[in-house]
Amino acid sequence: MTRISRRGLLRSGAAAGVLAATGLPLRAQEAKRGGRLVAGLSGANSSDSWDGRTHSDIFMSAAAHGAVFDALTEVAADGSLKGELATDWEASPDAKVWTFNLRQGVTFHNGKPFGADDVIESLQLHVAEGSKSAAAPIVSAISEMRKTTEHQVQFTLESGNADFPYLLSDYHLLIYPAGQIDEAIANGIGTGLYRAVSLEPGVRFVGRRVDSHYKDGEAGWFDEIEYIAINDNTARMNALLTGQVDAINRIDFKTEALLKANPQVAIQEVSGNQHYTFPMLTNVAPFDDVNVRRALKHGVNRQELVDKILLGHGIVGHDSPIGPASQYVADLDPIPYDPDQSKYYLKQAGLTELNVDLSASNAAFEGAVDAAQLYQASAAAGGININVVQEPADGYWSNVWIKKPWCACYWSGRATEDWMFSSAYEEGVPWNDTQWDSKDSARFQELLITARAELDSDKRREQYGEMQRILRNDGGVIIPMFANYVQALKTTVGTPETIGNLWQMDNARMAERWWDTT
């Protein structure tokens, strides 16, 4: 087998997030224990729970994956991979058989020792009958999970996957105590740095630092953390400015100047693979016609959206989810805004004009309604009449996304190409929000399997490049822009010099990585 160290697995190109900040020192202060972090976060729902299969936004991913629970592996702030509940791993030459050594001496918050049974039973949750977990594609690719010792697990995959250890860092793949999973989901019993004190779904989470932990001296500086659900962006900003919270995610670019004017507030900005999208269901008319999709692609002025929605905090997208922090990002030109081309493709579809609804809410991304209205204005010149339907923020992800034929959405991106494609574009996966499958492109689905098992980097680059071109030209998603993560915090909150760019708020691990400087 090929031995792979905790940190030696491939890095994702430019995956390190470069911190651009106003009001932060050039060098991070030395971390110290003590204090309390209160964060105001969006993405909360009244249906929130400790069931990792249901987590879909920052509030619960930060509370669960970033505080109360651990996964087997962890993507570090610089984009490299390190062990969390696993210490190291090795692969067969074809990357089909993976053996993970597990950390010893770890206990769950209820005192139960951690071991191989916990890993196997926790992963099996995602492929149980009726499971709608977004991580189901990861686990379903495992043909056998075998406990070789109390602290070693061997996974045999259906086909080789060079990125498999990265996938086990997915924030849905929380490790629960075997035989006690229902209790753990009910009460928040994990192995993380913070024990759950309380969770009021859609309202508040409080966690308290455990007395001793295997990450002592490396992470977990606050004595207590509190996350307050504040889905409204104006309310989040006001909560920070009035001192109610110490940090907020997803600032409103239109009011950024107010935050910058406050000497007690610092702005964090990191570039990564977060992208704002307009997915359409390709199994629903008229979006099942590739010519309609092409007409819509030419109907959006991407640069206008970057200028007016992101206010420069991002770059133009090219209808592919593989972004600037990816290893195999293809050199693609964005599809140009061209009303004449929209008219041409409508004619190819047998239409003289197109009338469609576009559902949008700022729950999808900040400025989504404005972006939809800009799209409406630009598309009209090409014979496309878009009716913007403003949807309520509450319940948007359960009632609109993947339910309505065309809507606004955002994706955080993923650390590897296969992780991104298999999460959102593999045939039949739960979060395939365009219902993209082999009828749309058999070649794309074929390449997805082939590239996953390919160990030659040059061949993988070529395969992933072709997949990106297929999506750009024929896919069922408009990806007009890649958006930087922009968040704000009090200057009394200390942070590392490098901030993670895989998820918001330092990979949703601010509870572990930040500290109180007072």
C-alpha positions as CSV (number, residue, x, y, z in Angstrom):
1,M,0.0,0.0,0.0
2,T,1.0,3.6,-0.5
3,R,1.6,5.4,2.8
4,I,0.0,8.9,3.0
5,S,0.8,11.1,6.0
6,R,-1.8,13.3,7.7
7,R,-0.6,16.4,5.8
8,G,0.9,14.8,2.8
9,L,-2.2,14.3,0.7
10,L,-2.5,16.5,-2.3
11,R,-3.3,20.1,-1.8
12,S,-5.9,21.8,-3.9
13,G,-3.9,24.2,-6.0
14,A,-4.4,27.7,-4.7
15,A,-6.6,26.4,-1.8
16,A,-4.9,28.6,0.8
17,G,-7.1,31.5,1.7
18,V,-5.2,34.8,1.7
19,L,-6.5,37.0,4.5
20,A,-7.4,40.5,3.5
21,A,-8.5,42.5,6.5
22,T,-9.2,46.0,7.7
23,G,-8.3,46.5,11.3
24,L,-6.5,43.3,11.9
25,P,-2.8,43.1,12.7
26,L,-0.4,41.8,10.1
27,R,0.6,38.9,12.4
28,A,-1.8,37.1,14.6
29,Q,-1.5,37.5,18.3
30,E,-0.6,34.4,20.3
31,A,-3.7,32.4,21.0
32,K,-4.7,32.0,24.7
33,R,-7.5,30.2,26.6
34,G,-10.4,32.0,28.0
35,G,-13.3,34.3,27.1
36,R,-16.5,33.8,25.2
37,L,-17.4,34.0,21.5
38,V,-20.8,35.2,20.4
39,A,-21.5,35.0,16.7
40,G,-24.5,36.1,14.7
41,L,-25.0,33.7,11.9
42,S,-27.4,33.2,9.0
43,G,-28.6,29.9,7.7
44,A,-30.7,28.8,10.7
45,N,-34.0,27.0,10.5
46,S,-36.7,26.0,12.9
47,S,-36.1,22.4,11.8
48,D,-32.4,22.4,12.8
49,S,-31.1,19.4,14.7
50,W,-27.9,17.5,15.5
51,D,-28.6,15.1,12.6
52,G,-25.7,15.8,10.3
53,R,-27.5,14.4,7.3
54,T,-29.8,17.4,7.3
55,H,-27.2,20.2,7.6
56,S,-27.2,22.6,4.7
57,D,-25.9,26.0,5.9
58,I,-23.5,27.8,8.1
59,F,-25.4,27.8,11.4
60,M,-25.6,24.1,12.0
61,S,-22.3,23.2,10.2
62,A,-20.5,25.6,12.6
63,A,-22.3,24.3,15.6
64,A,-21.9,20.7,14.8
65,H,-18.9,20.0,12.5
66,G,-17.1,23.1,13.8
67,A,-17.6,22.6,17.6
68,V,-19.6,19.6,19.0
69,F,-18.6,16.8,16.6
70,D,-15.6,15.6,14.7
71,A,-15.1,13.9,11.4
72,L,-12.3,11.6,10.3
73,T,-10.3,14.2,8.5
74,E,-10.2,18.0,8.4
75,V,-9.3,20.5,5.7
76,A,-6.9,22.9,7.3
77,A,-7.0,26.7,6.7
78,D,-4.3,26.4,4.1
79,G,-6.2,23.8,2.1
80,S,-4.1,20.8,3.1
81,L,-5.7,17.8,4.7
82,K,-5.0,16.6,8.2
83,G,-6.3,14.0,10.5
84,E,-9.1,14.7,13.0
85,L,-10.4,11.4,14.4
86,A,-8.1,9.6,12.0
87,T,-4.3,10.0,12.5
88,D,-3.1,8.7,9.1
89,W,-4.2,6.6,6.2
90,E,-2.8,4.5,3.4
91,A,-4.1,3.4,0.0
92,S,-3.7,0.5,-2.4
93,P,-1.9,1.4,-5.6
94,D,-5.3,1.7,-7.4
95,A,-6.7,4.0,-4.6
96,K,-9.6,1.5,-4.2
97,V,-8.7,0.2,-0.7
98,W,-8.1,2.7,2.0
99,T,-7.0,1.9,5.6
100,F,-7.4,4.6,8.3
101,N,-5.8,4.5,11.7
102,L,-8.0,6.0,14.3
103,R,-7.0,8.3,17.2
104,Q,-6.7,6.5,20.5
105,G,-7.7,7.8,23.9
106,V,-10.7,9.9,22.6
107,T,-14.0,9.8,24.4
108,F,-17.4,11.1,23.5
109,H,-19.0,13.8,25.7
110,N,-20.9,11.1,27.6
111,G,-17.8,9.2,28.4
112,K,-18.0,6.4,25.8
113,P,-14.6,5.6,24.3
114,F,-14.2,6.3,20.5
115,G,-13.4,3.4,18.2
116,A,-13.9,1.7,14.8
117,D,-17.5,0.7,15.5
118,D,-18.5,4.4,15.9
119,V,-17.0,5.2,12.5
120,I,-18.8,2.4,10.7
121,E,-22.2,2.9,12.3
122,S,-22.0,6.7,11.8
123,L,-21.2,6.4,8.1
124,Q,-23.9,3.8,7.5
125,L,-26.5,6.4,8.6
126,H,-26.1,8.1,5.2
127,V,-27.1,5.1,3.2
128,A,-29.8,3.9,5.4
129,E,-33.3,3.4,3.9
130,G,-35.0,6.7,3.4
131,S,-31.9,8.8,4.0
132,K,-31.7,12.0,2.0
133,S,-28.2,12.9,3.1
134,A,-26.1,15.0,0.8
135,A,-23.2,12.8,1.8
136,A,-24.9,9.7,0.5
137,P,-22.9,9.6,-2.7
138,I,-19.7,9.5,-0.7
139,V,-20.7,6.6,1.5
140,S,-22.6,4.7,-1.2
141,A,-19.3,4.5,-3.1
142,I,-17.9,2.3,-0.3
143,S,-18.6,-1.4,-1.1
144,E,-17.3,-2.6,2.2
145,M,-16.4,-1.1,5.6
146,R,-14.4,-3.4,7.8
147,K,-13.2,-3.1,11.4
148,T,-9.6,-4.5,11.3
149,T,-8.8,-3.5,14.9
150,E,-10.5,-1.4,17.6
151,H,-8.7,1.7,16.1
152,Q,-8.4,0.8,12.4
153,V,-11.0,0.8,9.7
154,Q,-10.6,-0.4,6.1
155,F,-12.8,0.9,3.3
156,T,-13.1,-0.8,0.0
157,L,-14.5,1.4,-2.7
158,E,-16.5,0.4,-5.8
159,S,-13.8,2.1,-7.9
160,G,-10.6,4.0,-7.1
161,N,-10.8,7.5,-5.7
162,A,-7.7,9.5,-5.2
163,D,-9.6,12.1,-3.2
164,F,-11.3,9.8,-0.8
165,P,-9.6,11.1,2.4
166,Y,-10.8,14.6,1.5
167,L,-14.4,13.4,1.2
168,L,-14.4,12.1,4.8
169,S,-14.0,15.7,6.0
170,D,-17.5,16.5,4.7
171,Y,-19.5,18.4,7.3
172,H,-22.3,15.9,7.1
173,L,-20.1,13.0,8.1
174,L,-20.2,13.5,11.8
175,I,-19.1,10.7,14.1
176,Y,-21.6,9.5,16.7
177,P,-21.3,6.9,19.4
178,A,-22.3,3.5,18.1
179,G,-25.4,2.1,19.7
180,Q,-26.4,5.5,21.0
181,I,-26.9,7.5,17.8
182,D,-30.5,8.5,18.5
183,E,-29.5,9.8,21.9
184,A,-26.5,11.6,20.4
185,I,-28.7,13.3,17.7
186,A,-31.2,14.3,20.4
187,N,-28.7,15.8,22.8
188,G,-25.6,16.6,20.7
189,I,-23.1,14.0,22.0
190,G,-19.9,14.2,20.0
191,T,-16.1,14.2,20.4
192,G,-15.7,17.8,19.6
193,L,-14.0,20.6,21.6
194,Y,-17.3,22.0,22.8
195,R,-20.0,20.1,24.7
196,A,-23.6,21.1,23.7
197,V,-25.3,23.1,26.5
198,S,-28.4,23.9,24.6
199,L,-29.8,24.1,21.1
200,E,-33.0,26.1,20.3
201,P,-33.6,25.3,16.6
202,G,-33.6,28.4,14.5
203,V,-32.8,30.5,17.5
204,R,-29.6,29.8,19.5
205,F,-26.8,27.3,20.3
206,V,-24.6,27.4,23.3
207,G,-21.5,25.2,23.8
208,R,-19.0,24.9,26.6
209,R,-15.3,23.8,26.3
210,V,-14.7,20.3,27.5
211,D,-12.2,19.9,30.3
212,S,-9.6,18.0,28.3
213,H,-9.4,17.2,24.6
214,Y,-6.9,15.7,22.1
215,K,-6.7,19.1,20.5
216,D,-5.6,20.9,23.7
217,G,-2.8,23.4,22.9
218,E,-3.7,23.5,19.2
219,A,-7.3,24.6,19.1
220,G,-10.4,25.5,21.2
221,W,-9.4,28.7,23.0
222,F,-12.8,30.0,24.1
223,D,-14.4,28.8,27.3
224,E,-17.8,29.1,25.9
225,I,-19.4,29.8,22.5
226,E,-22.9,31.1,21.6
227,Y,-24.3,31.2,18.1
228,I,-27.4,33.4,17.6
229,A,-29.6,32.9,14.6
230,I,-29.8,36.2,12.7
231,N,-30.9,35.4,9.1
232,D,-31.5,39.1,8.2
233,N,-28.3,40.8,7.0
234,T,-29.2,44.2,8.4
235,A,-30.0,42.8,11.8
236,R,-26.7,40.9,11.8
237,M,-24.7,44.1,11.0
238,N,-26.6,46.0,13.7
239,A,-25.9,43.2,16.2
240,L,-22.2,43.6,15.6
241,L,-22.2,47.4,15.7
242,T,-24.1,47.5,19.0
243,G,-21.9,44.9,20.6
244,Q,-24.6,42.1,20.8
245,V,-22.3,39.7,19.0
246,D,-18.5,39.4,18.4
247,A,-18.6,38.2,14.7
248,I,-21.0,37.9,11.8
249,N,-21.0,36.1,8.5
250,R,-22.1,37.3,5.1
251,I,-22.0,41.1,5.4
252,D,-24.1,43.2,3.1
253,F,-21.7,44.8,0.6
254,K,-23.9,47.8,0.3
255,T,-23.4,48.7,4.0
256,E,-19.8,47.6,4.2
257,A,-18.6,51.2,4.6
258,L,-20.5,51.5,7.9
259,L,-18.6,48.5,9.3
260,K,-15.3,49.8,8.0
261,A,-15.9,53.2,9.6
262,N,-16.1,51.6,13.0
263,P,-12.5,51.3,14.5
264,Q,-13.7,48.4,16.7
265,V,-14.7,46.2,13.7
266,A,-12.5,44.3,11.3
267,I,-13.4,42.9,7.9
268,Q,-12.2,39.5,6.8
269,E,-12.2,38.7,3.1
270,V,-11.0,35.5,1.5
271,S,-11.3,34.3,-2.0
272,G,-12.3,30.7,-2.8
273,N,-14.7,28.5,-4.7
274,Q,-18.0,29.9,-3.3
275,H,-20.3,30.6,-6.3
276,Y,-23.7,32.1,-6.8
277,T,-26.0,30.2,-9.1
278,F,-29.3,30.0,-10.9
279,P,-30.0,26.2,-11.3
280,M,-32.8,25.0,-13.5
281,L,-34.4,21.5,-13.5
282,T,-33.4,19.9,-16.8
283,N,-36.1,17.3,-16.5
284,V,-38.8,20.0,-16.5
285,A,-39.9,22.0,-19.7
286,P,-38.7,24.3,-21.1
287,F,-35.3,23.7,-19.4
288,D,-35.1,20.1,-20.8
289,D,-34.2,21.7,-24.1
290,V,-30.5,22.5,-24.4
291,N,-31.2,25.3,-26.8
292,V,-33.4,27.0,-24.1
293,R,-30.5,26.6,-21.6
294,R,-28.1,28.1,-24.1
295,A,-30.4,31.0,-24.7
296,L,-30.6,31.7,-21.0
297,K,-26.8,31.5,-20.7
298,H,-26.4,34.3,-23.3
299,G,-29.1,36.3,-21.5
300,V,-27.2,37.2,-18.4
301,N,-24.6,40.0,-18.1
302,R,-22.1,38.4,-15.7
303,Q,-19.8,41.4,-15.3
304,E,-22.8,43.5,-14.4
305,L,-23.7,41.1,-11.5
306,V,-20.1,41.1,-10.2
307,D,-20.1,44.9,-10.3
308,K,-23.5,45.6,-8.9
309,I,-24.2,42.6,-6.6
310,L,-20.7,41.7,-5.4
311,L,-19.4,45.3,-5.7
312,G,-16.1,43.8,-6.8
313,H,-15.9,41.1,-4.1
314,G,-15.5,38.3,-6.5
315,I,-14.9,37.4,-10.2
316,V,-17.0,36.5,-13.2
317,G,-18.0,32.8,-13.4
318,H,-18.2,30.6,-16.4
319,D,-21.1,28.2,-15.7
320,S,-18.7,25.7,-14.1
321,P,-18.5,25.1,-10.3
322,I,-14.7,24.6,-10.4
323,G,-13.3,27.9,-9.1
324,P,-10.1,29.8,-8.6
325,A,-9.0,27.8,-5.6
326,S,-9.2,24.4,-7.4
327,Q,-6.4,22.3,-8.7
328,Y,-7.8,21.5,-12.1
329,V,-9.7,24.7,-13.0
330,A,-10.0,24.9,-16.8
331,D,-9.1,28.0,-18.8
332,L,-12.6,28.8,-19.9
333,D,-14.0,31.9,-21.4
334,P,-17.3,33.0,-19.8
335,I,-20.3,32.7,-22.2
336,P,-20.8,36.3,-23.4
337,Y,-23.9,38.4,-22.9
338,D,-25.4,38.4,-26.4
339,P,-29.1,39.0,-26.9
340,D,-28.8,38.0,-30.6
341,Q,-27.4,34.6,-29.6
342,S,-30.4,34.2,-27.1
343,K,-32.8,34.9,-30.0
344,Y,-30.9,32.4,-32.2
345,Y,-31.1,29.6,-29.6
346,L,-34.8,30.3,-28.9
347,K,-35.4,29.9,-32.6
348,Q,-33.5,26.6,-32.5
349,A,-35.9,25.6,-29.8
350,G,-38.9,26.5,-32.0
351,L,-39.7,29.7,-29.9
352,T,-40.0,33.3,-30.7
353,E,-39.9,34.3,-27.1
354,L,-39.6,32.6,-23.7
355,N,-41.7,33.2,-20.6
356,V,-40.3,31.7,-17.4
357,D,-40.5,32.2,-13.6
358,L,-37.3,32.7,-11.5
359,S,-37.7,32.2,-7.8
360,A,-35.3,34.2,-5.6
361,S,-34.7,35.1,-2.0
362,N,-31.8,36.7,-0.2
363,A,-31.7,33.4,1.7
364,A,-30.0,32.0,-1.4
365,F,-27.3,34.7,-1.3
366,E,-27.1,38.3,-0.3
367,G,-28.5,40.3,-3.2
368,A,-30.2,37.4,-4.9
369,V,-33.4,39.2,-5.6
370,D,-31.5,42.2,-7.1
371,A,-29.4,39.8,-9.1
372,A,-32.6,38.1,-10.5
373,Q,-34.0,41.5,-11.4
374,L,-30.8,42.5,-13.2
375,Y,-31.0,39.2,-15.1
376,Q,-34.6,39.9,-15.9
377,A,-33.6,43.3,-17.5
378,S,-30.7,41.9,-19.5
379,A,-32.5,38.9,-20.8
380,A,-35.5,40.9,-22.1
381,A,-33.4,42.1,-25.1
382,G,-33.0,38.5,-26.3
383,G,-36.7,37.7,-26.2
384,I,-36.6,36.1,-22.7
385,N,-39.3,37.4,-20.3
386,I,-38.3,36.5,-16.7
387,N,-40.9,36.8,-14.0
388,V,-39.0,37.2,-10.7
389,V,-40.9,35.5,-7.9
390,Q,-39.7,36.8,-4.5
391,E,-39.8,33.8,-2.1
392,P,-39.8,34.0,1.7
393,A,-36.5,33.4,3.4
394,D,-37.9,31.0,5.9
395,G,-38.1,27.6,4.4
396,Y,-36.4,28.6,1.1
397,W,-34.1,25.5,1.1
398,S,-36.9,23.1,1.8
399,N,-39.7,24.6,-0.2
400,V,-38.0,26.3,-3.2
401,W,-34.6,24.8,-3.9
402,I,-34.9,21.7,-6.1
403,K,-38.7,22.1,-5.9
404,K,-39.2,25.1,-8.2
405,P,-38.0,24.7,-11.8
406,W,-35.7,27.7,-11.7
407,C,-34.3,29.5,-8.6
408,A,-31.4,31.3,-7.0
409,C,-28.8,29.3,-5.0
410,Y,-25.3,29.4,-3.7
411,W,-22.6,26.7,-3.3
412,S,-19.6,26.9,-1.0
413,G,-17.6,25.0,-3.5
414,R,-15.5,22.0,-2.5
415,A,-11.8,21.2,-2.0
416,T,-11.6,18.8,-4.9
417,E,-13.2,18.6,-8.3
418,D,-14.7,15.2,-7.7
419,W,-16.2,16.3,-4.4
420,M,-17.9,19.2,-6.1
421,F,-19.1,17.2,-9.1
422,S,-20.3,14.2,-7.1
423,S,-22.2,16.5,-4.7
424,A,-24.2,18.4,-7.3
425,Y,-23.9,16.9,-10.8
426,E,-23.7,13.1,-10.4
427,E,-26.8,11.3,-11.6
428,G,-29.3,10.7,-8.8
429,V,-27.5,12.4,-5.9
430,P,-29.8,14.2,-3.4
431,W,-28.3,17.7,-4.0
432,N,-28.3,17.5,-7.8
433,D,-30.2,20.8,-8.1
434,T,-30.4,20.7,-11.9
435,Q,-31.3,17.0,-12.1
436,W,-28.4,16.7,-14.5
437,D,-27.9,13.1,-15.6
438,S,-26.9,10.8,-18.5
439,K,-29.8,12.0,-20.7
440,D,-28.2,15.4,-20.6
441,S,-24.7,14.2,-21.0
442,A,-23.7,10.5,-20.9
443,R,-20.1,11.7,-21.5
444,F,-20.1,13.9,-18.4
445,Q,-21.3,11.0,-16.2
446,E,-18.7,8.7,-17.8
447,L,-15.9,11.1,-17.2
448,L,-16.9,11.6,-13.6
449,I,-16.3,7.9,-12.8
450,T,-13.1,7.8,-14.9
451,A,-11.5,10.9,-13.5
452,R,-12.2,9.9,-9.9
453,A,-10.0,6.8,-10.2
454,E,-7.3,8.4,-12.4
455,L,-4.0,8.8,-10.5
456,D,-2.1,10.5,-13.4
457,S,-2.5,14.3,-12.7
458,D,-2.2,15.3,-16.4
459,K,-4.9,12.9,-17.4
460,R,-7.1,14.1,-14.6
461,R,-6.6,17.7,-15.6
462,E,-7.7,16.9,-19.2
463,Q,-10.8,14.9,-18.0
464,Y,-11.9,17.6,-15.5
465,G,-11.4,20.2,-18.2
466,E,-13.7,18.5,-20.6
467,M,-16.3,18.1,-17.8
468,Q,-16.2,21.9,-17.1
469,R,-16.6,22.7,-20.8
470,I,-19.6,20.4,-21.1
471,L,-21.3,22.2,-18.1
472,R,-20.4,25.6,-19.5
473,N,-21.9,24.9,-22.9
474,D,-24.9,22.6,-22.1
475,G,-25.4,22.4,-18.4
476,G,-28.5,23.4,-16.5
477,V,-26.9,25.9,-14.2
478,I,-26.0,29.6,-14.7
479,I,-23.0,30.4,-12.6
480,P,-22.4,34.1,-13.2
481,M,-20.0,34.8,-10.3
482,F,-17.6,33.5,-7.8
483,A,-18.0,35.4,-4.5
484,N,-15.4,36.0,-1.9
485,Y,-16.2,35.2,1.7
486,V,-16.6,38.5,3.5
487,Q,-17.3,38.5,7.2
488,A,-16.8,40.9,10.1
489,L,-15.6,40.6,13.7
490,K,-14.6,42.8,16.7
491,T,-10.9,43.6,16.8
492,T,-10.9,41.9,20.2
493,V,-11.2,38.6,18.5
494,G,-7.9,37.1,17.5
495,T,-7.5,35.0,14.3
496,P,-4.7,33.1,12.5
497,E,-3.0,34.8,9.6
498,T,-4.5,32.3,7.2
499,I,-8.3,32.0,7.2
500,G,-9.9,28.9,5.6
501,N,-11.8,29.5,2.4
502,L,-13.6,26.2,2.0
503,W,-16.6,27.3,4.0
504,Q,-17.6,30.6,5.6
505,M,-16.2,31.7,8.9
506,D,-12.8,30.0,8.7
507,N,-14.2,26.8,7.3
508,A,-17.0,27.1,10.0
509,R,-14.4,26.4,12.6
510,M,-14.1,29.9,14.3
511,A,-14.9,28.3,17.6
512,E,-11.8,26.1,17.3
513,R,-9.4,28.5,15.6
514,W,-10.1,32.0,17.0
515,W,-9.5,33.5,20.5
516,D,-10.3,36.3,22.8
517,T,-7.5,39.0,22.9
518,T,-8.8,41.0,25.9
